[in-house]
Amino acid sequence: MATTEHHQSTRIDLANRLFFRLYQCANLLHKTGTRAVEAEGLTTQQWAVLGALSRPQVVDGMGVGELARYLMVSRQNLSGLIGRMERDGHIVSAPDDRDRRSRRVRMTESGHVVWQQQALPKIHAYYEQVLGDFSVNDMSHALHYLLKMLDRMQQIDQQNGGGDAGGDEEA
């Protein structure tokens, strides 16, 4: 086999392994992360919504479209999630004062209590379980490469007319 063919074959094999491991990580994050916060009645998706809404720069809440872009989910997936979280009393959505056609989502006082006092300590313990033997340097490098992949995937999404994904900060 020629060197370039061998190089290409190695790249494809590594890419396959990388994406498969990423897929497995996403599935296990959902499963084990949800277990970490299930006593609070949360899933990892709800954890992400509360995390997004807890940021100081969004104390007035976020538009549904803005939240969907930030979390990189479809509005359809987000609307069911918002409905369940409103029913549970964690968030409230109301017409946006700036644009009455859209809705603004914000965390309720009860949602703040659940997030700050109940969920966050368990989330931090979960992080420590998963990343306990990672150095700060390890985490920094992993984050760098994940952001690099995320950026490329967003470019592909936008080229293919997706354009819904967005947000460059963590929840």
Z-matrix of the N, CA and C atoms (Angstrom, degrees):
N
C 1 1.449
C 2 1.526 1 108.00
N 3 1.301 2 116.64 1 134.54
C 4 1.463 3 121.30 2 179.45
C 5 1.520 4 109.32 3 -66.89
N 6 1.329 5 114.48 4 154.72
C 7 1.463 6 120.42 5 -177.44
C 8 1.522 7 112.54 6 -58.28
N 9 1.336 8 117.81 7 -43.39
C 10 1.471 9 119.61 8 -179.67
C 11 1.520 10 111.35 9 -67.40
N 12 1.343 11 117.00 10 -36.03
C 13 1.468 12 119.60 11 176.62
C 14 1.519 13 110.64 12 -66.34
N 15 1.338 14 116.20 13 -40.58
C 16 1.461 15 121.04 14 178.14
C 17 1.531 16 110.03 15 -64.48
N 18 1.325 17 116.42 16 -43.02
C 19 1.477 18 122.00 17 178.22
C 20 1.527 19 110.32 18 -60.05
N 21 1.338 20 116.87 19 -45.63
C 22 1.467 21 121.29 20 -179.98
C 23 1.524 22 110.82 21 -64.89
N 24 1.311 23 116.75 22 -41.23
C 25 1.460 24 121.51 23 178.57
C 26 1.533 25 110.35 24 -63.34
N 27 1.313 26 116.98 25 -41.14
C 28 1.470 27 121.92 26 178.01
C 29 1.530 28 110.15 27 -64.33
N 30 1.340 29 116.80 28 -43.35
C 31 1.472 30 120.99 29 178.80
C 32 1.531 31 111.01 30 -60.92
N 33 1.332 32 116.31 31 -44.27
C 34 1.462 33 120.24 32 -179.48
C 35 1.526 34 110.38 33 -65.48
N 36 1.333 35 116.83 34 -42.12
C 37 1.463 36 120.63 35 178.79
C 38 1.530 37 110.51 36 -62.43
N 39 1.320 38 116.86 37 -46.03
C 40 1.469 39 120.23 38 179.37
C 41 1.533 40 111.45 39 -65.48
N 42 1.326 41 116.92 40 -40.71
C 43 1.463 42 120.35 41 178.40
C 44 1.528 43 110.11 42 -61.98
N 45 1.312 44 116.96 43 -43.52
C 46 1.462 45 120.98 44 178.70
C 47 1.519 46 110.45 45 -60.42
N 48 1.318 47 116.89 46 -46.09
C 49 1.459 48 120.93 47 -180.00
C 50 1.532 49 110.78 48 -64.49
N 51 1.332 50 117.09 49 -42.24
C 52 1.461 51 122.29 50 -179.73
C 53 1.528 52 111.11 51 -61.69
N 54 1.319 53 117.26 52 -50.16
C 55 1.461 54 120.37 53 -178.35
C 56 1.531 55 111.62 54 -67.96
N 57 1.330 56 116.91 55 -35.22
C 58 1.460 57 118.76 56 177.21
C 59 1.522 58 110.53 57 -66.30
N 60 1.334 59 117.80 58 -41.32
C 61 1.474 60 121.12 59 177.73
C 62 1.532 61 110.80 60 -66.55
N 63 1.320 62 117.43 61 -36.35
C 64 1.457 63 121.22 62 176.05
C 65 1.535 64 109.77 63 -63.03
N 66 1.306 65 116.30 64 -43.20
C 67 1.465 66 122.24 65 177.04
C 68 1.537 67 110.20 66 -60.12
N 69 1.333 68 116.37 67 -46.34
C 70 1.458 69 120.11 68 178.79
C 71 1.533 70 110.83 69 -63.08
N 72 1.332 71 117.08 70 -42.32
C 73 1.469 72 120.77 71 178.45
C 74 1.523 73 110.52 72 -60.12
N 75 1.323 74 117.46 73 -44.49
C 76 1.462 75 120.80 74 179.94
C 77 1.526 76 110.55 75 -61.05
N 78 1.321 77 116.63 76 -43.05
C 79 1.465 78 120.12 77 179.72
C 80 1.526 79 111.67 78 -65.74
N 81 1.331 80 116.46 79 -43.26
C 82 1.461 81 118.96 80 -179.85
C 83 1.521 82 112.09 81 -73.59
N 84 1.325 83 117.94 82 -29.62
C 85 1.468 84 120.28 83 173.65
C 86 1.523 85 108.77 84 -61.12
N 87 1.322 86 116.41 85 -46.04
C 88 1.461 87 119.74 86 179.42
C 89 1.536 88 110.60 87 -61.08
N 90 1.327 89 116.39 88 -46.84
C 91 1.464 90 121.00 89 -176.48
C 92 1.531 91 112.20 90 -68.37
N 93 1.322 92 117.80 91 -54.06
C 94 1.462 93 121.06 92 -175.25
C 95 1.527 94 111.88 93 -78.60
N 96 1.327 95 117.45 94 -31.97
C 97 1.460 96 120.86 95 176.70
C 98 1.513 97 110.92 96 -67.08
N 99 1.329 98 116.67 97 -41.44
C 100 1.462 99 120.41 98 177.59
C 101 1.523 100 109.89 99 -63.27
N 102 1.335 101 117.03 100 -40.85
C 103 1.467 102 119.85 101 177.50
C 104 1.529 103 111.05 102 -59.02
N 105 1.331 104 116.57 103 -36.17
C 106 1.466 105 120.83 104 -177.66
C 107 1.525 106 112.11 105 -64.84
N 108 1.333 107 117.47 106 -29.58
C 109 1.475 108 120.65 107 -175.94
C 110 1.528 109 113.37 108 -119.84
N 111 1.329 110 117.48 109 11.75
C 112 1.464 111 119.41 110 -176.29
C 113 1.525 112 112.85 111 -66.81
N 114 1.330 113 118.62 112 -27.56
C 115 1.468 114 120.65 113 179.12
C 116 1.535 115 110.68 114 -64.34
N 117 1.330 116 116.50 115 -23.94
C 118 1.469 117 121.78 116 177.39
C 119 1.523 118 110.71 117 -89.02
N 120 1.325 119 117.02 118 1.66
C 121 1.461 120 121.48 119 -179.76
C 122 1.516 121 112.23 120 77.25
N 123 1.335 122 117.33 121 24.06
C 124 1.468 123 121.39 122 -176.73
C 125 1.518 124 112.03 123 -110.65
N 126 1.328 125 114.74 124 156.53
C 127 1.460 126 123.30 125 169.28
C 128 1.527 127 106.84 126 -115.25
N 129 1.315 128 116.58 127 173.18
C 130 1.472 129 118.37 128 177.95
C 131 1.520 130 111.15 129 -63.59
N 132 1.334 131 117.99 130 -32.24
C 133 1.462 132 119.84 131 177.75
C 134 1.532 133 110.29 132 -65.66
N 135 1.336 134 116.83 133 -42.90
C 136 1.459 135 120.53 134 178.41
C 137 1.529 136 110.58 135 -67.93
N 138 1.316 137 116.64 136 -35.91
C 139 1.462 138 122.44 137 175.58
C 140 1.522 139 108.46 138 -58.71
N 141 1.328 140 117.61 139 -44.22
C 142 1.472 141 121.37 140 -179.78
C 143 1.532 142 111.16 141 -65.04
N 144 1.326 143 117.58 142 -40.31
C 145 1.468 144 121.01 143 178.97
C 146 1.526 145 109.88 144 -64.01
N 147 1.334 146 116.80 145 -48.54
C 148 1.468 147 119.66 146 179.87
C 149 1.533 148 110.75 147 -63.31
N 150 1.324 149 116.53 148 -38.84
C 151 1.464 150 119.93 149 177.48
C 152 1.522 151 111.36 150 -62.00
N 153 1.324 152 116.31 151 -43.00
C 154 1.467 153 120.85 152 179.23
C 155 1.520 154 110.74 153 -64.08
N 156 1.325 155 116.75 154 -41.42
C 157 1.468 156 121.16 155 -176.84
C 158 1.532 157 112.93 156 -79.53
N 159 1.320 158 117.47 157 -12.42
C 160 1.470 159 120.65 158 -178.75
C 161 1.524 160 112.82 159 -87.21
N 162 1.318 161 117.21 160 -7.71
C 163 1.469 162 120.17 161 -177.97
C 164 1.532 163 110.66 162 -67.30
N 165 1.328 164 117.09 163 139.63
C 166 1.477 165 120.22 164 -176.88
C 167 1.526 166 114.06 165 -57.86
N 168 1.322 167 117.89 166 -30.75
C 169 1.471 168 120.10 167 -177.11
C 170 1.527 169 113.31 168 -75.59
N 171 1.341 170 118.08 169 -4.59
C 172 1.465 171 120.23 170 179.22
C 173 1.529 172 111.63 171 -125.47
N 174 1.331 173 117.03 172 37.09
C 175 1.466 174 119.86 173 -179.79
C 176 1.519 175 111.93 174 -58.77
N 177 1.332 176 117.94 175 -27.01
C 178 1.463 177 121.38 176 177.80
C 179 1.526 178 111.99 177 -87.09
N 180 1.320 179 117.12 178 7.67
C 181 1.451 180 121.32 179 179.78
C 182 1.518 181 112.22 180 90.04
N 183 1.325 182 114.65 181 -173.96
C 184 1.461 183 122.16 182 -177.94
C 185 1.517 184 108.69 183 -136.87
N 186 1.324 185 116.06 184 147.69
C 187 1.450 186 120.21 185 171.60
C 188 1.523 187 108.77 186 -66.27
N 189 1.322 188 117.06 187 151.88
C 190 1.463 189 120.93 188 -178.69
C 191 1.529 190 110.54 189 -58.56
N 192 1.336 191 117.10 190 -44.38
C 193 1.460 192 120.18 191 179.23
C 194 1.518 193 112.15 192 -63.61
N 195 1.322 194 115.91 193 -40.96
C 196 1.464 195 121.48 194 178.25
C 197 1.532 196 110.33 195 -62.77
N 198 1.329 197 116.86 196 -43.29
C 199 1.462 198 121.54 197 178.68
C 200 1.532 199 110.76 198 -65.12
N 201 1.324 200 116.74 199 -41.73
C 202 1.473 201 120.54 200 178.33
C 203 1.531 202 110.31 201 -61.45
N 204 1.335 203 117.08 202 -44.21
C 205 1.472 204 120.33 203 178.46
C 206 1.522 205 111.08 204 -63.84
N 207 1.324 206 116.73 205 -42.71
C 208 1.456 207 121.49 206 -179.13
C 209 1.528 208 111.24 207 -61.03
N 210 1.337 209 115.92 208 -43.90
C 211 1.461 210 120.95 209 -178.82
C 212 1.529 211 112.74 210 -84.35
N 213 1.341 212 116.07 211 -10.29
C 214 1.466 213 122.72 212 -179.48
C 215 1.520 214 111.82 213 60.94
N 216 1.334 215 114.12 214 46.79
C 217 1.463 216 121.62 215 175.65
C 218 1.523 217 107.84 216 -125.89
N 219 1.312 218 115.72 217 163.82
C 220 1.464 219 118.74 218 177.75
C 221 1.524 220 109.49 219 -76.22
N 222 1.325 221 115.14 220 155.02
C 223 1.475 222 119.74 221 175.85
C 224 1.522 223 110.22 222 -59.48
N 225 1.341 224 116.62 223 -36.24
C 226 1.460 225 120.92 224 -179.50
C 227 1.533 226 110.60 225 -62.03
N 228 1.340 227 116.67 226 -47.65
C 229 1.467 228 119.74 227 178.69
C 230 1.520 229 110.61 228 -63.06
N 231 1.318 230 116.24 229 -39.36
C 232 1.457 231 120.69 230 -177.86
C 233 1.527 232 111.57 231 -69.64
N 234 1.320 233 118.10 232 -35.72
C 235 1.465 234 119.20 233 -175.93
C 236 1.530 235 111.83 234 -64.46
N 237 1.320 236 118.25 235 -39.05
C 238 1.467 237 120.44 236 176.29
C 239 1.519 238 111.32 237 -65.37
N 240 1.303 239 115.73 238 -40.15
C 241 1.463 240 121.96 239 178.67
C 242 1.525 241 110.66 240 -63.78
N 243 1.325 242 116.37 241 -44.47
C 244 1.469 243 121.51 242 178.81
C 245 1.530 244 110.16 243 -61.55
N 246 1.326 245 116.32 244 -42.98
C 247 1.466 246 120.28 245 178.30
C 248 1.518 247 112.07 246 -58.26
N 249 1.326 248 117.16 247 -45.69
C 250 1.473 249 120.70 248 179.68
C 251 1.524 250 111.11 249 -65.67
N 252 1.332 251 116.38 250 -40.41
C 253 1.466 252 119.92 251 -178.37
C 254 1.530 253 111.75 252 -71.20
N 255 1.336 254 116.79 253 -31.56
C 256 1.473 255 119.80 254 174.47
C 257 1.525 256 109.44 255 -67.43
N 258 1.312 257 116.10 256 -44.18
C 259 1.470 258 121.31 257 178.96
C 260 1.536 259 110.59 258 -58.65
N 261 1.349 260 116.41 259 -37.30
C 262 1.474 261 121.42 260 179.87
C 263 1.524 262 112.53 261 -80.55
N 264 1.338 263 116.99 262 -6.67
C 265 1.463 264 120.59 263 177.01
C 266 1.515 265 115.86 264 84.02
N 267 1.352 266 117.32 265 10.50
C 268 1.471 267 120.42 266 -178.12
C 269 1.528 268 112.88 267 -81.68
N 270 1.322 269 115.92 268 -31.49
C 271 1.464 270 120.51 269 -177.61
C 272 1.520 271 109.45 270 -138.26
N 273 1.324 272 114.65 271 166.68
C 274 1.456 273 120.85 272 174.90
C 275 1.524 274 106.60 273 -137.88
N 276 1.317 275 115.80 274 143.27
C 277 1.462 276 119.00 275 175.07
C 278 1.516 277 107.92 276 -123.79
N 279 1.312 278 114.98 277 142.83
C 280 1.471 279 121.16 278 -178.14
C 281 1.517 280 108.02 279 -147.83
N 282 1.328 281 117.38 280 161.77
C 283 1.464 282 118.99 281 176.04
C 284 1.534 283 110.08 282 -55.61
N 285 1.320 284 115.30 283 139.94
C 286 1.463 285 121.90 284 -179.74
C 287 1.530 286 108.89 285 -74.43
N 288 1.321 287 116.99 286 127.29
C 289 1.472 288 121.10 287 178.79
C 290 1.525 289 111.69 288 -59.33
N 291 1.349 290 115.91 289 -32.18
C 292 1.472 291 120.40 290 -177.89
C 293 1.517 292 112.73 291 -79.17
N 294 1.338 293 116.04 292 -29.11
C 295 1.462 294 120.94 293 -178.80
C 296 1.520 295 107.84 294 -147.67
N 297 1.311 296 117.77 295 98.09
C 298 1.464 297 123.22 296 -173.19
C 299 1.530 298 112.85 297 -61.50
N 300 1.346 299 117.55 298 -16.52
C 301 1.474 300 119.64 299 179.66
C 302 1.520 301 111.35 300 -77.48
N 303 1.334 302 116.83 301 -20.81
C 304 1.464 303 118.38 302 -178.22
C 305 1.524 304 110.49 303 -110.89
N 306 1.324 305 114.65 304 164.39
C 307 1.461 306 121.34 305 -178.05
C 308 1.522 307 110.12 306 -109.49
N 309 1.317 308 114.48 307 146.37
C 310 1.459 309 122.08 308 178.81
C 311 1.530 310 107.86 309 -112.41
N 312 1.314 311 116.64 310 134.51
C 313 1.459 312 122.91 311 -177.56
C 314 1.527 313 108.40 312 -111.87
N 315 1.317 314 116.07 313 133.79
C 316 1.460 315 119.58 314 175.05
C 317 1.526 316 109.47 315 -142.35
N 318 1.318 317 114.91 316 158.62
C 319 1.451 318 120.64 317 179.99
C 320 1.528 319 109.35 318 -77.91
N 321 1.328 320 116.03 319 140.90
C 322 1.464 321 121.17 320 176.18
C 323 1.531 322 109.23 321 -82.37
N 324 1.315 323 116.13 322 170.83
C 325 1.472 324 120.05 323 175.90
C 326 1.523 325 109.81 324 -60.33
N 327 1.331 326 116.00 325 -41.97
C 328 1.463 327 121.30 326 177.06
C 329 1.536 328 110.89 327 -62.04
N 330 1.329 329 116.22 328 -39.97
C 331 1.463 330 120.64 329 177.15
C 332 1.518 331 111.60 330 -62.43
N 333 1.342 332 116.59 331 -39.59
C 334 1.472 333 120.72 332 177.33
C 335 1.524 334 111.17 333 -62.07
N 336 1.324 335 116.39 334 -41.78
C 337 1.467 336 120.48 335 179.61
C 338 1.529 337 109.69 336 -63.78
N 339 1.324 338 115.98 337 -49.57
C 340 1.472 339 120.15 338 179.47
C 341 1.532 340 109.67 339 -57.73
N 342 1.337 341 116.79 340 -45.25
C 343 1.459 342 121.26 341 -177.23
C 344 1.528 343 111.41 342 -66.49
N 345 1.338 344 116.11 343 -57.02
C 346 1.466 345 120.79 344 -173.16
C 347 1.528 346 113.90 345 -69.74
N 348 1.315 347 116.77 346 -45.91
C 349 1.462 348 119.93 347 -170.46
C 350 1.521 349 114.35 348 -93.58
N 351 1.335 350 116.33 349 -29.79
C 352 1.453 351 118.36 350 -174.79
C 353 1.526 352 113.01 351 -106.20
N 354 1.329 353 117.35 352 -50.84
C 355 1.472 354 120.43 353 -173.42
C 356 1.531 355 112.83 354 -78.29
N 357 1.334 356 117.60 355 -48.10
C 358 1.470 357 119.60 356 -174.44
C 359 1.527 358 114.15 357 -55.08
N 360 1.331 359 120.03 358 -45.35
C 361 1.474 360 117.97 359 178.20
C 362 1.534 361 112.09 360 -59.07
N 363 1.326 362 117.06 361 -37.55
C 364 1.466 363 120.14 362 179.33
C 365 1.533 364 111.11 363 -72.41
N 366 1.323 365 116.44 364 -36.21
C 367 1.471 366 120.37 365 177.54
C 368 1.521 367 109.62 366 -64.95
N 369 1.321 368 117.15 367 -43.82
C 370 1.471 369 120.47 368 178.91
C 371 1.527 370 110.93 369 -63.13
N 372 1.330 371 117.15 370 -39.48
C 373 1.472 372 120.44 371 176.73
C 374 1.529 373 110.35 372 -64.75
N 375 1.337 374 116.50 373 -38.83
C 376 1.469 375 120.93 374 177.18
C 377 1.535 376 110.18 375 -62.80
N 378 1.323 377 116.62 376 -45.38
C 379 1.473 378 120.27 377 177.19
C 380 1.525 379 109.99 378 -55.57
N 381 1.323 380 116.46 379 -44.56
C 382 1.467 381 120.40 380 -178.05
C 383 1.524 382 111.08 381 -65.62
N 384 1.346 383 116.77 382 -37.58
C 385 1.468 384 119.51 383 177.33
C 386 1.522 385 110.67 384 -62.10
N 387 1.322 386 116.33 385 -44.14
C 388 1.460 387 121.03 386 -176.25
C 389 1.530 388 111.36 387 -76.12
N 390 1.321 389 116.74 388 -42.24
C 391 1.470 390 121.00 389 -171.30
C 392 1.529 391 113.61 390 -107.58
N 393 1.324 392 116.87 391 12.36
C 394 1.468 393 121.17 392 -174.99
C 395 1.511 394 115.28 393 -52.35
N 396 1.330 395 118.17 394 -37.51
C 397 1.461 396 119.17 395 -178.60
C 398 1.529 397 112.39 396 -100.05
N 399 1.340 398 116.98 397 12.72
C 400 1.465 399 121.68 398 174.34
C 401 1.522 400 108.42 399 -87.92
N 402 1.316 401 116.54 400 134.17
C 403 1.462 402 119.36 401 172.42
C 404 1.529 403 108.16 402 -79.06
N 405 1.318 404 116.15 403 167.89
C 406 1.465 405 120.20 404 174.78
C 407 1.528 406 108.60 405 -58.68
N 408 1.302 407 116.86 406 -39.00
C 409 1.464 408 122.21 407 178.71
C 410 1.536 409 110.71 408 -62.99
N 411 1.328 410 116.98 409 -43.39
C 412 1.473 411 120.96 410 177.30
C 413 1.529 412 110.38 411 -58.71
N 414 1.333 413 115.88 412 -47.48
C 415 1.468 414 119.68 413 -178.66
C 416 1.524 415 110.75 414 -64.68
N 417 1.320 416 116.61 415 -40.24
C 418 1.462 417 120.93 416 179.49
C 419 1.531 418 111.19 417 -62.39
N 420 1.334 419 116.41 418 -43.39
C 421 1.463 420 120.17 419 178.89
C 422 1.531 421 111.34 420 -66.83
N 423 1.324 422 116.98 421 -43.73
C 424 1.471 423 120.35 422 179.17
C 425 1.529 424 109.69 423 -60.05
N 426 1.330 425 116.73 424 -45.33
C 427 1.462 426 121.07 425 179.17
C 428 1.529 427 110.76 426 -61.35
N 429 1.327 428 116.47 427 -42.88
C 430 1.465 429 120.87 428 179.24
C 431 1.533 430 110.76 429 -56.78
N 432 1.319 431 116.98 430 -48.69
C 433 1.459 432 119.98 431 -176.76
C 434 1.532 433 112.17 432 -71.53
N 435 1.328 434 117.59 433 -35.47
C 436 1.461 435 119.48 434 176.09
C 437 1.527 436 110.50 435 -65.32
N 438 1.333 437 117.63 436 -41.27
C 439 1.465 438 120.36 437 177.72
C 440 1.524 439 111.57 438 -64.59
N 441 1.317 440 116.06 439 -36.18
C 442 1.466 441 120.54 440 177.90
C 443 1.534 442 110.44 441 -64.58
N 444 1.331 443 116.45 442 -43.09
C 445 1.464 444 120.63 443 177.59
C 446 1.524 445 110.30 444 -66.56
N 447 1.325 446 116.44 445 -43.49
C 448 1.459 447 121.47 446 179.99
C 449 1.525 448 110.72 447 -59.46
N 450 1.303 449 117.12 448 -43.63
C 451 1.458 450 121.54 449 178.73
C 452 1.528 451 111.13 450 -59.39
N 453 1.318 452 116.98 451 -44.81
C 454 1.474 453 120.89 452 179.49
C 455 1.535 454 110.46 453 -65.31
N 456 1.323 455 117.05 454 -41.04
C 457 1.467 456 120.11 455 179.48
C 458 1.529 457 110.38 456 -64.84
N 459 1.329 458 117.15 457 -38.29
C 460 1.466 459 120.38 458 177.06
C 461 1.524 460 110.73 459 -64.24
N 462 1.323 461 116.71 460 -40.11
C 463 1.466 462 120.12 461 177.72
C 464 1.525 463 110.32 462 -61.52
N 465 1.321 464 116.41 463 -43.88
C 466 1.471 465 120.84 464 178.91
C 467 1.525 466 109.88 465 -63.22
N 468 1.331 467 116.44 466 -43.05
C 469 1.464 468 121.13 467 179.74
C 470 1.523 469 110.46 468 -60.37
N 471 1.313 470 117.28 469 -45.11
C 472 1.465 471 121.28 470 -179.51
C 473 1.528 472 111.23 471 -67.01
N 474 1.323 473 117.63 472 -37.78
C 475 1.465 474 121.03 473 178.01
C 476 1.525 475 111.06 474 -64.87
N 477 1.332 476 115.55 475 -29.93
C 478 1.464 477 120.24 476 -179.16
C 479 1.523 478 112.22 477 -95.61
N 480 1.326 479 116.22 478 17.82
C 481 1.457 480 120.28 479 174.78
C 482 1.503 481 115.08 480 82.04
N 483 1.334 482 118.86 481 6.02
C 484 1.473 483 121.62 482 179.92
C 485 1.508 484 110.11 483 -65.85
N 486 1.299 485 116.42 484 -63.39
C 487 1.453 486 123.00 485 174.72
C 488 1.515 487 115.69 486 55.31
N 489 1.353 488 119.81 487 -5.64
C 490 1.459 489 121.14 488 -179.71
C 491 1.519 490 112.45 489 -79.07
N 492 1.334 491 116.59 490 -30.49
C 493 1.465 492 119.91 491 -176.15
C 494 1.510 493 109.27 492 -71.46
N 495 1.311 494 114.46 493 143.61
C 496 1.452 495 119.19 494 178.60
C 497 1.498 496 109.81 495 -174.35
N 498 1.309 497 116.00 496 177.86
C 499 1.454 498 120.87 497 -179.81
C 500 1.491 499 110.93 498 97.82
N 501 1.322 500 115.32 499 127.50
C 502 1.449 501 118.45 500 -176.83
C 503 1.513 502 111.68 501 -120.84
N 504 1.326 503 116.36 502 19.51
C 505 1.460 504 120.26 503 179.13
C 506 1.504 505 108.45 504 -122.54
N 507 1.329 506 115.21 505 159.07
C 508 1.445 507 119.73 506 179.70
C 509 1.518 508 110.18 507 -84.21
N 510 1.312 509 114.58 508 155.75
C 511 1.472 510 120.00 509 177.19
C 512 1.501 511 109.53 510 -79.19
